[in-house]
């Protein structure tokens, strides 16, 4: 059995988000307090992490948040963030193979003045 580390996986995705210019502000959970940034992302494992003997599998969620404009969804900013994310997340690294066909859920208001777009990637973890 391989001892996979959830924190390492989340840290890798946080790195993709930051280095890809998606947003500079990244959290591991949605802050309960008001966020002063115009946009931010939440990166966390959204499904189970499974050890399949020769490799591991999990789902990683990247929640993109853009501040509403005049009480309306800022769809343009969400689109820019999504495009940057899709370019930033490599299909394969030394440690992971990331499905380039993620699940994208409909945008939703968070009741704190932001709309979120949730993108979930299937990840295969290479055993070393």
C-alpha positions as CSV (number, residue, x, y, z in Angstrom):
1,X,0.0,0.0,0.0
2,X,1.3,3.4,-0.9
3,X,0.9,6.3,1.6
4,X,-0.3,9.1,-0.6
5,X,-0.3,12.6,0.9
6,X,-3.3,14.8,0.2
7,X,-1.4,17.9,1.2
8,X,1.3,17.2,-1.4
9,X,-1.4,16.8,-4.2
10,X,-3.2,20.0,-3.2
11,X,0.2,21.8,-3.1
12,X,1.0,20.7,-6.6
13,X,-2.3,22.1,-7.9
14,X,-1.9,25.3,-5.9
15,X,1.5,25.7,-7.7
16,X,-0.2,25.2,-11.1
17,X,-2.8,27.9,-10.3
18,X,-0.2,30.4,-9.1
19,X,2.5,29.8,-11.7
20,X,-0.1,29.8,-14.5
21,X,-1.3,33.3,-13.6
22,X,-4.8,32.1,-12.8
23,X,-4.8,34.2,-9.6
24,X,-2.3,35.1,-6.9
25,X,-4.8,34.4,-4.1
26,X,-5.3,30.7,-3.4
27,X,-6.9,29.0,-0.4
28,X,-7.5,25.4,0.7
29,X,-11.0,26.2,1.8
30,X,-13.5,29.1,1.1
31,X,-12.7,31.8,3.7
32,X,-15.7,32.6,5.9
33,X,-14.7,36.2,6.2
34,X,-15.0,38.8,3.5
35,X,-12.2,38.6,0.9
36,X,-10.7,41.8,-0.4
37,X,-9.3,40.3,-3.6
38,X,-11.1,40.7,-6.9
39,X,-10.6,37.0,-7.6
40,X,-9.2,33.9,-5.9
41,X,-9.2,30.2,-6.1
42,X,-9.8,27.3,-3.7
43,X,-7.9,24.1,-4.4
44,X,-8.7,20.9,-2.6
45,X,-9.3,17.2,-3.1
46,X,-13.0,16.8,-3.9
47,X,-13.3,13.0,-4.1
48,X,-11.6,10.0,-2.6
49,X,-8.0,9.1,-3.0
50,X,-7.7,5.5,-4.0
51,X,-4.7,3.2,-4.0
52,X,-5.0,0.8,-7.0
53,X,-1.7,-1.1,-6.2
54,X,0.3,0.0,-9.3
55,X,-1.0,3.7,-9.2
56,X,-3.3,6.0,-7.3
57,X,-6.3,8.0,-8.4
58,X,-8.1,11.0,-7.0
59,X,-10.2,14.0,-8.0
60,X,-8.8,17.5,-7.5
61,X,-11.2,20.5,-7.5
62,X,-10.2,24.0,-8.4
63,X,-12.9,26.5,-7.5
64,X,-12.5,29.8,-9.3
65,X,-14.1,32.9,-7.7
66,X,-14.6,36.3,-9.3
67,X,-16.1,39.2,-7.6
68,X,-19.5,40.2,-9.0
69,X,-19.8,43.4,-11.0
70,X,-22.9,45.5,-10.1
71,X,-24.4,42.5,-8.4
72,X,-24.0,40.4,-11.5
73,X,-21.7,37.5,-12.3
74,X,-18.4,38.5,-13.8
75,X,-18.4,35.9,-16.5
76,X,-15.6,37.5,-18.4
77,X,-13.2,37.1,-15.5
78,X,-14.2,33.6,-14.8
79,X,-13.6,32.7,-18.5
80,X,-10.1,34.3,-18.3
81,X,-9.3,32.4,-15.1
82,X,-10.6,29.1,-16.6
83,X,-8.5,29.6,-19.8
84,X,-5.4,30.3,-17.7
85,X,-6.1,27.2,-15.5
86,X,-6.5,24.9,-18.5
87,X,-3.1,26.1,-19.9
88,X,-1.4,25.9,-16.5
89,X,-2.4,22.4,-15.6
90,X,-0.1,20.1,-17.4
91,X,-1.3,16.8,-18.8
92,X,1.6,15.0,-17.2
93,X,4.3,15.7,-14.7
94,X,6.9,13.5,-13.0
95,X,4.4,12.5,-10.4
96,X,0.9,12.8,-12.0
97,X,-1.1,12.3,-15.1
98,X,-4.0,14.8,-15.2
99,X,-7.0,14.2,-17.4
100,X,-7.3,17.1,-19.8
101,X,-11.1,16.7,-20.0
102,X,-12.2,18.0,-16.5
103,X,-15.7,18.2,-15.2
104,X,-17.0,21.8,-15.1
105,X,-20.0,22.6,-12.9
106,X,-22.4,25.5,-13.6
107,X,-21.4,28.9,-12.1
108,X,-22.9,29.5,-8.7
109,X,-23.2,32.6,-6.4
110,X,-21.6,32.2,-3.0
111,X,-23.7,34.9,-1.3
112,X,-20.6,36.9,-0.4
113,X,-20.4,38.9,-3.6
114,X,-18.6,36.3,-5.8
115,X,-19.6,33.7,-8.3
116,X,-17.7,30.4,-8.5
117,X,-16.9,28.1,-11.3
118,X,-15.9,24.6,-10.1
119,X,-13.5,22.5,-12.2
120,X,-12.7,19.0,-11.2
121,X,-9.7,17.1,-12.6
122,X,-9.2,13.3,-12.5
123,X,-5.6,12.6,-11.5
124,X,-3.6,9.4,-11.8
125,X,-0.7,9.3,-9.3
126,X,2.4,7.5,-10.4
127,X,4.0,5.1,-8.0
128,X,7.7,5.5,-7.6
